[in-house]
């Protein structure tokens, strides 16, 4: 019946590169204090351009608190004149245990073939977390388009192959991994419009048999971001 003192909590940030399919993080920042609002802040200089998965855990030595492992994304992009699309944040997701899904992506056009990373994360209603990571662009694409009534390239869509990781919410361990899935992302950069409008995102994930495994939004009904940003730079 007592809320407790959150300022006694300590957490650990575990950061995974986009190509890291193992349970071992590339970077760890431990013993991060939590303030009375439940917020924790840490600085990690020197991260290169990539789309990272950030896993937040209660420090094992913390005797005051226990809790589920939390997941999020961190997108580090470097500005250039390349044709590209970048984004990160979250969208409402009624099929997720907490009502939202996180995403991050950074994709460029490379001689007609996309190049980059895409990550999508949600909390399953079955008690597990799920991470969807791009792992190949074979047979994929990157396209840019305009909205009806405009002449501005403010939309992007890209397709690739991915791996789905099923994560134990209590320990952060990978309990299963599913390969040969495909995904298609549609994104909208509302900042390019006059007047400015909202950024939006949608993703469709197909299993190895080509059946829809999960869909959040559609290419004709993108979901406005609850937080974050989308950038589209087409030519």
N, C-alpha and C positions, 0 to 999 in steps of 0.2 A: 503493500500500500504506500510505500515511500518512493518518491521519484529519484532520490539519491543526488549526489553531487557530481555532475558530469566533469567538473574540473579535476577530479581524481583519476580520470581515464587517460590511458595512453594507447595510441594506435600505431600501426605500421603500414607504410605505403610500399607496395610491391609493384614495380613497373616492368611490363613485358613489351618487347619490340613486336612489330606486326608479324614477323616471320618466326617468332618463337612459339612453337607448338608444345613446349614442355611445361611442367609445373614449376620450373626454376626461373625466378625473375632475373632480368638483366640488371636491374638496379633495385636497391632496397633503402628506404629511409625509415629508421626505427625510432621508438620512444618519442613520438610526436605528441606534445601535450594537447589536450582538448579543453576549450574554454567552457564557460557556464552555459553557452548557447548550443554546445555540441559541435562546434566548428574546430577543425584542425587544419593547420597551415604549415607547409614545408617547402623549402626551396631546393631545387636540384639543377644546378647549372650544367651546361654542356650537352644537353640533349640535342641530337641531330634531327633533321627532318624525318618524320615518320608518323604513323598513327599508332599510339601506344594504348595498351590495356592497363588500367590502374586498378589494382586490387587492394582494398582496405581491410585490415584485420585488427582485432583487438590484440594487443601485445600479450603473448602467452604468460609472461611473468606478472601481468596486471591482475592483482587479486580482487579488484573492486568490481570489474565488469566482465560479462561474457556477451557474445552477440554474433549474428550472422556475418559472413564475409560479404562486403559490398563491392560492386564493380562499376567502373566508369571508363571513359575514353579521354585521351589527350591527343590532340592533333597539332603537330608542329610542322608548319609549312613555310617555305622560303619563297618570297616574291620573285617573279621572273616574267619575261614576256612570252613564255610558253603558253600554248593553248592548254587550259587546265580547269579543273573544278576541285574545290576544297570545301570541307565543312566539318562541323562537330557540334554536338549538343544532345538534346533529347526531344522526343515527340510523345504525345499521349498514346497509350497502348492499352486498350481494354482487356487484351488477352494476357497481360503481364500481371504478376502478383502485386506490384506496387503502382500499377496504372501508367507506367511509362517505359520507354525503351531508349537506350543510349546508342549513339552512332558516331563514327568518325571516318573520314575518307580524304584522300588526296590522290587524284588521278590526272594524268597528262596524256595527250595524244602523242604517239611515237610512230611515225610512218604508217598511220592507219590502224595501229594496234595500241590499245590502252596500256598504260604503265603506271603502277602506283599501288595503293593499299586501300582496303575498305574493311571496316569492322562494325558489327551490329551486336548489341548486348541486351538481354532482357532477363527478368526474374520469372522463371516458370511457375505455374500454379501447382506443379508437382513437387515443389520443394527444392528444385535445383536451379542454378543459374546457367544460362546458355550464352556462348560466345561464338559468333559467326565470323570467320576470318577468310578473306580472299587469299588464295594460294596459287592461282594461275589465271592468265588472261587468254588462254588458248580458246579460240572460237568466240571471243568476246568483242565488245565494241565500246566506243565513246562517241556520243552524238551531242550536238547542241541545237537548240531550236528556239523559236519565238512563241509567245503567247498570242492567241487570236486578238487582233486589233492593235498589235504592237509590231515594231520593227527591230526590237532589241533582242539579241541572243541572251536571254536570261534563264534558260532552262538547260539542264544537262541530264543525260541518261547514260548509264554504263552497265555492262554485263561482264561477268567473269565466273570463275569456279571458286568454290570455297570449302572449308572444313568447319564442321559444327562441333564444338566442345561442350560436353555436359559437365558442370562443375558442382561439386558438393558444397552446398551453401555454408555448412558448419566449418569445414576444414580448408576449403579452397582447392581441394585435390580434383584432378581430372578423372572422372569415373567412366567416361565413354567418349569416343571420337568418331564422327561420321564423315566419310569422305565422298568425293565425286558428286557433291551438291553444286548447284548453280544459283546465282543471284542476279537480280536486276535492280538497280537503284535509279530513281528519278528525283531530281532536286530542282529547286527554284530559288533564284537570287532576287528577292524583292527590292533590294537597294538599287538595282539598275533601272527600275521603272520610275516614271514621273506621273503623279507623286509616288514617293516610296511606298512599298507594300511589304508584306510579310515574307520571310523565308519559309521554305517547306521541304518536306522529304517523304519518300515512300520507298518501300523495299518489298520485293517478292522473292522468296527462296524456294527452289524446287529440290526435291530429294533425288537420289540416284536413278529413280524410275521416271523422273520428269513430272511428278505429282507435286502440287503446291504443299509445302511443308509448313510455311508460315508466310503471312502477308500482312503488312502494316501500311495502310494507305494503298492507292493505286496510281497508275500513271495519269489518270484523268481526275483523280481526287487526292492530291497530295495533302499531307497533314501539316498545318502550321507548326513551327517549332515552339516548344514550351520554353526553350532556352537554347542559346548557341547562335551559330551563324553559318550561312552557306555563301560561297563565292563561285561565280561562273565567269570564265574568261574565254569565250569562244571567238573564232575568226571566220 
